[in-house]
Amino acid sequence: MSSITLTINSKEVTVPAGTTVLDAARGAGYFIPTFCHDPDIPGYGGCWMCVVEVTGVRALVASCCAEATHGMVVDSDTQAD
């Protein structure tokens, strides 16, 4: 299986292709809160509690539904204004 490398909170992370941003962040030791996430129901993302910022994307992204891509830059700990 191929792997991809992305950056989460300034930390470079390598994960198998097809990994969600949420799982990549958890694997790197970052906590992203979830409410509706259930590994048995992938891609639901109804509560939007797990949103993160992705460089180059105008809107927040539900990390439980977003597939990590090579070169992606994710921030999960930015402060609200």
C-alpha positions in Angstrom: 0.0 0.0 0.0 1.3 3.5 -0.8 1.8 6.2 1.8 1.3 10.0 1.7 3.0 12.7 3.8 1.1 15.7 5.2 1.7 18.3 7.8 -0.5 18.5 10.9 0.1 21.4 13.4 3.6 21.9 11.9 4.5 18.2 12.3 5.2 16.1 9.2 3.2 12.9 9.3 3.3 9.8 7.0 0.2 7.6 6.8 -1.2 5.0 4.4 -3.1 6.4 1.4 -6.8 6.5 2.1 -6.4 7.6 5.8 -8.7 10.3 7.0 -7.3 13.5 8.4 -8.9 12.6 11.8 -7.1 9.2 11.9 -3.8 10.8 10.7 -4.0 13.4 13.5 -4.9 10.8 16.2 -2.0 8.6 15.0 0.4 11.6 15.4 -0.8 12.2 19.0 -3.2 15.1 18.4 -6.7 15.2 19.9 -9.6 16.3 17.7 -12.9 16.1 19.4 -15.7 14.1 17.8 -19.3 13.4 18.6 -20.9 11.5 15.7 -17.7 9.7 14.5 -18.2 5.9 14.4 -15.6 3.7 12.6 -18.5 1.4 11.5 -20.2 4.3 9.7 -17.4 6.1 7.8 -18.0 9.4 6.1 -21.0 10.5 8.0 -19.7 13.8 9.5 -23.0 15.1 10.7 -22.0 17.0 13.8 -19.0 19.0 12.4 -17.3 18.9 15.8 -14.1 17.6 14.3 -13.5 20.5 11.9 -9.9 21.6 11.1 -8.4 24.2 8.9 -6.7 23.1 5.7 -4.4 25.5 3.9 -5.9 26.5 0.5 -9.4 25.5 1.4 -11.8 28.3 2.1 -14.1 26.5 4.5 -13.5 24.4 7.6 -13.1 20.6 6.8 -14.7 17.8 8.8 -11.6 15.7 9.6 -13.5 12.5 10.0 -14.7 12.6 6.3 -11.7 14.2 4.6 -9.1 11.9 3.1 -5.5 13.0 3.9 -3.7 13.9 0.7 0.0 14.2 0.0 1.3 17.7 0.8 -1.8 18.7 2.7 -1.3 21.2 5.5 -3.7 20.9 8.4 -4.2 23.0 11.6 -6.3 21.6 14.3 -5.4 24.0 17.1 -6.0 27.5 15.8 -7.6 30.0 18.1 -11.0 31.5 17.3 -11.2 35.2 16.8 
